[in-house]
Each structure stands twice: as structure tokens, then as C-alpha cells.
Amino acid sequence: MDFEALLKELKIGLVQLFGEKWEDLKGESKKDIDQFLNDSKDKLKRWTELLVNGDIDLEDYEWLVKSQKDLMLMQALNSAGVHKISLGHFKNKVIKTVIDVVKIVVL
């Protein structure tokens, strides 16, 4: 498994997701996405290896990724005054995107 390729695909997918919702903040979002991926990198790598090796299933993997939700600070959205409920929904979409990319790239 090429974890760096997975991170690259995750970044592409997350930037695209951000741009779909808030096109005018797409540039600023890259910093938030980089920060989230950097903060989660070691855990994502370990969990992805466990998934690939069959030590955990996709449901367990999804639960573990959801545990990283609070690391998503999304400063660009906070600064822009995005409502907390919208921010929460967006974080859920980020988690779904991470899972979807892992399914495609790894499984």
C-alpha cells in the first residue's frame, strides 16, 4: 500500500468537497485540510494498514476515522462565520469522503 498516494487522493477529494460547498473559500481550505491530514496522518496510516491486513473491518475503520472529527478545526469556515450546524454537517461529509477514498484506493 502506498500511503502517500492515499494521502494525495484524500487531499484532492477533500479540496473538491470543500470547493463544492464554499467555492470562495477553496484556497483557504487547503490549509485546514493539510492541517487535518497532518494531525491524523499517523493514525490514518496505522488504521489503514490494519484494514488492509484484515485486522479490522470497514465498519471499525469508519468508527476510528470518526474519532478524528474533533481535530477538524476548519479555521477558514469559522472565520467566514459558517454556522456550527453547517460545519458539523460538513465534517460528516469529510469523514464520508475519507472512507470513500480509502475504499477506492486501498480495498
C-alpha positions in Angstrom: 0.0 0.0 0.0 1.3 3.4 -1.0 0.1 5.6 1.9 1.5 8.8 0.3 -0.6 8.2 -2.8 -3.6 7.7 -0.5 -3.0 11.0 1.3 -2.7 12.7 -2.1 -6.1 11.3 -3.2 -7.6 12.3 0.1 -6.4 15.8 -0.3 -7.8 16.1 -3.8 -11.1 14.7 -2.7 -11.4 17.0 0.3 -10.4 20.1 -1.6 -13.0 19.2 -4.2 -15.6 18.7 -1.5 -14.8 22.0 0.1 -15.0 23.8 -3.2 -18.4 22.3 -3.9 -19.8 23.9 -0.8 -17.8 27.0 -0.4 -16.1 27.9 -3.7 -15.0 31.3 -2.4 -13.1 29.7 0.5 -11.4 26.9 -1.5 -7.9 28.4 -1.3 -8.1 29.0 2.4 -9.5 25.5 2.9 -6.3 23.9 1.7 -4.5 24.9 4.9 -7.3 23.4 7.0 -7.2 20.2 5.0 -3.5 20.0 5.3 -3.6 20.5 9.0 -6.3 17.8 9.5 -4.4 15.3 7.4 -1.1 16.1 9.1 -2.7 15.8 12.6 -4.3 12.5 11.6 -1.6 11.1 9.4 0.0 8.6 11.8 -3.4 7.3 13.0 -4.8 7.0 9.4 -1.7 5.1 8.3 -1.9 2.7 11.2 -5.7 2.2 10.8 -5.4 1.8 7.0 -2.7 -0.9 7.5 -5.0 -2.7 9.9 -7.8 -2.5 7.4 -5.6 -3.8 4.5 -4.3 -6.6 6.7 -7.8 -7.6 7.7 -7.2 -6.9 11.4 -10.2 -4.5 11.4 -13.2 -4.3 9.1 -14.5 -1.2 7.2 -17.1 -0.5 10.0 -14.3 -0.4 12.6 -12.2 1.8 10.3 -15.0 4.2 9.8 -15.6 4.4 13.6 -11.9 5.2 14.1 -11.9 7.9 11.4 -14.9 9.5 13.0 -13.0 9.7 16.2 -10.7 12.3 14.5 -13.7 14.6 13.8 -12.8 17.0 16.6 -9.3 17.5 15.0 -11.0 19.3 12.1 -10.7 22.9 13.2 -11.8 24.3 9.8 -10.5 27.8 10.6 -11.4 29.2 7.2 -15.1 28.3 7.8 -15.1 29.6 11.4 -13.5 32.9 10.2 -16.1 33.2 7.5 -18.9 32.8 10.1 -20.3 29.5 8.9 -22.9 28.2 11.3 -21.8 25.4 13.7 -24.6 23.1 12.4 -23.4 23.6 8.8 -19.8 23.0 10.0 -20.9 19.8 11.7 -22.6 18.5 8.6 -19.5 19.4 6.5 -17.3 17.4 9.0 -19.5 14.4 8.5 -19.1 14.8 4.7 -15.3 14.9 5.2 -15.4 11.6 7.1 -17.5 10.1 4.4 -15.1 11.3 1.7 -12.1 9.8 3.7 -13.9 6.4 3.8 -14.9 6.5 0.2 -11.4 7.3 -1.0 -10.0 4.6 1.2 -12.5 2.1 -0.3 -11.4 3.1 -3.8 -7.6 3.4 -3.3 -7.0 0.6 -0.8 -9.8 -2.0 -1.0 
